[in-house]
């Protein structure tokens, strides 16, 4: 019924049909970008959460000599061993550490004469009753200079930033929806004015408002789908380009976009959602405005 | 009185109509039509014929007085009920008001579609009616490609396709020759015999003379239902044209 080819109103002859799909295409294009940004950030946060949220790094600064170092390390490890909530701890080997430092100090560290702190990678159970701050104080009292670096502190600030950006992306989607509604209301009203005479004839031969509204709704749905998929099509090269750039950074902080089935459905739902929004908007606009006519 | 009231298809009581703040174009219109009546509505241009028809097909509401159609007060009809009322009224507009982007077939099919008829029924009825009015070869033609007379026949077909209870025609023979004019009038008469009340607004006194149906006349916004007076005024009883023996319609009900 809705996708009937023939329309009782000469809708194909008006100019609205030419410009509504383009407007909707732009809206969907922007919505797709916002959605993509949201999904990528969501991925990143999820990765950070699982990858870094549960880790703490304990740093033991070098002491007066190799023997002293060993003793200090032993004391720290002993505390960690009996600490509740510590699931696992691992001392990073010197080679490992030097590897990490290589980009900054080059081969200089290889000689072994550079005082390098010992790093202990600790995995903690966030649900356990473990106060990282107190652990730090305890360790510092035992071995002066020991510091505990809780990744969650700076991570939480990053997550907060990302959350704000995600809220903004939602707001952008909401504004796009509002703009779509506004556009469809405007074009539908214009359509009502343009086809006023034909609508009066339909009324006089006994058409219900709903019958007329259905024609506008079907038209808006058709144009919305056409414009929506056009917009999505325009967004594809943009998103692929951004994905390529992101993967080029090779950074663990910016995950290469993964394109799963669920996300594909999300993107395909955009034009459909916009078209459905256009349809219901057109319908309610017609119903509201026809009440003013005879 | 009560009986005739409920039996009336059309009933006007002291109806007046004005556009905006202008003068009343219709004044004190009072008449009633029983089911299956046939009336010619006469009157010069500007006498208010089209306005009276607009009240009848519910495009306008009276500024005073009361109109009942099919026993129902139009003023108390809700917006939701109005389409159902209108589906019982067929209208041949003076300017046709066909939808130019639709084919002849689709134009005539429109009232059935609006009423939710089945496509198969629509096809059968519309094709039959269009061939009856001589447009069998123009089913798919757009109105704009057809002559005035052909458009008029489409308009008439659209008005009668649902066999309305009340048929209103505004100058339905204005664009066709006398032969086709009579043929269309016979179509109206056929419907009339099947129970449709017909009101034909016309200038064509030739047709009025030939078809022995009662007349009423609008004169400066007032309705004259005095048949004898109209007939002598317009010379409708003059010999020579059409069937003589015009008499007042037996089914004319006068209130007061």
Interface residues (C-beta under 8 A of the other chain):
Chain A: X6 X8 X9 X10 X12 X13 X197 X198 X200 X201 X202 X203 X204 X205 X206 X207 X208 X209 X211 X291 X294
Chain B: X57 X58 X59 X60 X61 X79 X80 X83 X84 X85 X86 X87 X91 X97 X99 X100 X101 X102 X106 X110 X111 X113 X114 X115 X158
